[in-house]
Amino acid sequence: MDENEFWTIVEETRAGLGDNRDNGEALAGALVHRLAAGPADLVMGFGRRLNRLHDALYRWDVWAAAYLIGDGCSDDSFMDFRAGVIALGPAWYRRVLASPDALADHPVIRRAAAEDDDEAVFAEPILSVAGEAMEQLTGDEHAYDNIFDEAGEDPDQEAFADPAGEEFDFDDDAEMRRRLPRLTALYLPV
């Protein structure tokens, strides 16, 4: 599946949900329902593209944004945050790839900062969309992982690498202000 087809599926599915402020559950459920109609190649293509897009966000500067927004951010939470960025759609995904500080302009982030909501954009359910769709399609809860195993692929290869870019101290307020000035203005007021 190419990137345009992936984003078309996400955008068409998101369009039917309105302004849902949950943690990705509504979008994940709608995507599972759509993908479970098959065929299996569509589900696997979606899963592989999701993994590629998710991996591209595996960067220190994106993690710093997640750290600010989430008032801290573990390895697992960072996975959920990146899934949430994908759930925002292609325009926001590309903006975050270009500059994670751009999230300061997103209405959900602005609202979350004002309401002291540290769960905005963390969307764990998005990560299991393809696996759940494949299970519904085949009746086998391991079908998705088995296809990766049979192909000799490891969808979790990032677990063995450091994030891209320059590592820096997320607890150094001056450094965070320098690197993410707009987000720190929302989350670390002077």
C-alpha positions as CSV (number, residue, x, y, z in Angstrom):
1,M,0.0,0.0,0.0
2,D,1.4,3.4,-0.9
3,E,1.2,6.4,1.4
4,N,-1.6,8.1,-0.5
5,E,-3.8,5.0,-0.2
6,F,-3.1,4.7,3.5
7,W,-4.0,8.4,4.1
8,T,-7.1,8.1,2.0
9,I,-8.3,5.3,4.2
10,V,-7.5,7.2,7.4
11,E,-9.1,10.5,6.2
12,E,-12.3,8.9,4.9
13,T,-12.6,7.0,8.1
14,R,-11.9,10.1,10.3
15,A,-14.5,12.1,8.3
16,G,-17.3,10.0,9.6
17,L,-16.3,10.5,13.2
18,G,-16.6,14.3,13.6
19,D,-14.6,16.1,16.4
20,N,-14.1,13.1,18.6
21,R,-11.7,13.8,21.5
22,D,-11.1,10.3,22.7
23,N,-7.7,8.5,22.8
24,G,-8.0,7.1,19.3
25,E,-10.6,4.4,20.2
26,A,-13.3,5.7,17.9
27,L,-10.9,6.0,14.9
28,A,-9.3,2.6,15.7
29,G,-12.6,0.9,15.9
30,A,-13.8,2.5,12.6
31,L,-10.6,1.5,10.9
32,V,-10.8,-2.1,12.1
33,H,-14.3,-2.3,10.8
34,R,-13.3,-0.9,7.4
35,L,-10.2,-3.0,7.0
36,A,-11.8,-6.2,8.3
37,A,-13.9,-6.3,5.1
38,G,-10.7,-7.4,3.5
39,P,-8.9,-8.5,1.6
40,A,-6.0,-9.6,3.7
41,D,-3.5,-7.8,1.5
42,L,-5.2,-4.5,2.3
43,V,-4.9,-5.1,6.0
44,M,-1.2,-6.1,5.7
45,G,-0.5,-3.2,3.5
46,F,-2.1,-0.8,6.0
47,G,-0.2,-2.4,8.9
48,R,3.1,-2.1,7.0
49,R,2.5,1.5,6.0
50,L,1.4,2.4,9.6
51,N,4.7,0.9,10.9
52,R,6.8,3.0,8.4
53,L,5.0,6.2,9.3
54,H,5.2,5.4,13.0
55,D,9.0,4.7,12.6
56,A,9.6,8.0,10.8
57,L,8.5,9.8,14.0
58,Y,11.0,7.9,16.1
59,R,13.1,11.0,16.8
60,W,14.3,12.8,19.8
61,D,12.6,16.1,18.9
62,V,9.3,14.4,18.5
63,W,9.8,12.6,21.8
64,A,10.5,16.0,23.4
65,A,7.2,17.3,22.2
66,A,5.5,14.2,23.6
67,Y,7.3,14.7,26.9
68,L,6.0,18.3,27.2
69,I,2.4,17.4,26.1
70,G,2.3,14.3,28.3
71,D,4.0,15.8,31.3
72,G,6.6,13.1,30.9
73,C,6.8,10.2,28.4
74,S,8.0,6.6,28.7
75,D,9.0,4.4,25.8
76,D,5.6,2.9,25.6
77,S,3.8,6.3,25.9
78,F,6.0,7.5,23.0
79,M,4.7,4.7,20.8
80,D,1.1,5.8,21.7
81,F,2.0,9.5,21.0
82,R,3.3,8.7,17.5
83,A,0.2,6.7,16.8
84,G,-1.8,9.7,17.9
85,V,0.1,12.0,15.5
86,I,-0.8,9.6,12.7
87,A,-4.4,9.7,13.8
88,L,-4.4,13.5,13.4
89,G,-4.2,12.9,9.6
90,P,-1.7,13.5,6.8
91,A,-1.4,17.3,7.1
92,W,-0.6,17.3,10.8
93,Y,1.6,14.2,10.4
94,R,3.7,16.1,7.8
95,R,3.8,19.2,9.9
96,V,5.1,17.3,12.9
97,L,7.7,15.6,10.7
98,A,8.9,19.0,9.6
99,S,8.8,20.5,13.1
100,P,7.2,18.9,16.2
101,D,6.8,22.4,17.6
102,A,4.0,22.9,15.0
103,L,1.8,20.9,17.4
104,A,1.4,24.2,19.3
105,D,-1.0,25.3,16.6
106,H,-3.3,22.2,16.8
107,P,-6.6,23.0,18.6
108,V,-6.5,19.7,20.6
109,I,-3.1,20.6,21.9
110,R,-4.0,24.2,22.7
111,R,-7.1,22.9,24.5
112,A,-5.2,20.2,26.3
113,A,-2.6,22.7,27.5
114,A,-5.3,25.0,28.8
115,E,-7.1,22.2,30.6
116,D,-4.0,20.5,31.9
117,D,-4.9,17.4,29.9
118,D,-1.7,15.2,29.6
119,E,-3.3,12.5,27.4
120,A,-4.0,14.6,24.3
121,V,-2.7,12.8,21.1
122,F,-1.7,9.6,22.9
123,A,-3.6,7.0,20.9
124,E,-2.5,3.5,21.7
125,P,-5.5,1.8,20.0
126,I,-4.3,2.9,16.6
127,L,-1.3,0.5,17.0
128,S,-3.4,-2.6,17.0
129,V,-5.8,-1.7,14.1
130,A,-4.2,-4.0,11.5
131,G,-3.9,-7.0,13.9
132,E,-7.5,-6.7,15.1
133,A,-8.8,-6.3,11.5
134,M,-6.8,-9.4,10.5
135,E,-8.2,-11.3,13.4
136,Q,-11.8,-10.4,12.4
137,L,-11.1,-11.2,8.8
138,T,-9.5,-14.6,9.5
139,G,-10.8,-15.7,12.9
140,D,-7.2,-16.2,14.0
141,E,-5.9,-13.9,16.7
142,H,-2.3,-14.6,15.6
143,A,-2.8,-14.2,11.8
144,Y,-1.2,-10.8,11.5
145,D,1.9,-11.6,13.5
146,N,2.2,-15.0,11.7
147,I,2.3,-13.3,8.3
148,F,5.2,-11.1,9.5
149,D,7.0,-14.1,10.9
150,E,6.5,-16.1,7.6
151,A,7.9,-13.1,5.6
152,G,10.9,-12.8,8.0
153,E,9.9,-9.3,8.9
154,D,10.1,-7.6,12.3
155,P,7.5,-4.9,12.7
156,D,9.2,-3.9,16.0
157,Q,12.7,-3.3,14.7
158,E,12.8,0.2,16.1
159,A,13.1,-1.3,19.6
160,F,16.7,-2.1,18.8
161,A,17.7,1.4,17.7
162,D,18.1,4.8,19.2
163,P,15.7,7.6,18.1
164,A,17.0,9.7,15.1
165,G,18.5,13.1,15.7
166,E,20.4,14.6,18.6
167,E,19.6,13.4,22.1
168,F,19.0,16.1,24.6
169,D,17.8,16.5,28.2
170,F,14.0,16.9,28.3
171,D,14.2,18.1,31.9
172,D,16.4,21.1,30.9
173,D,13.8,23.8,30.5
174,A,16.2,26.2,28.8
175,E,17.1,23.5,26.2
176,M,13.4,22.6,25.7
177,R,12.5,26.3,25.2
178,R,15.3,26.6,22.6
179,R,14.2,23.6,20.6
180,L,10.4,23.8,21.0
181,P,9.7,27.4,21.8
182,R,6.0,27.4,20.9
183,L,5.1,24.2,22.8
184,T,7.1,25.3,25.8
185,A,5.2,28.6,25.8
186,L,2.0,26.4,26.3
187,Y,3.4,23.9,28.7
188,L,6.3,25.6,30.6
189,P,5.0,29.2,31.1
190,V,7.6,31.5,32.6
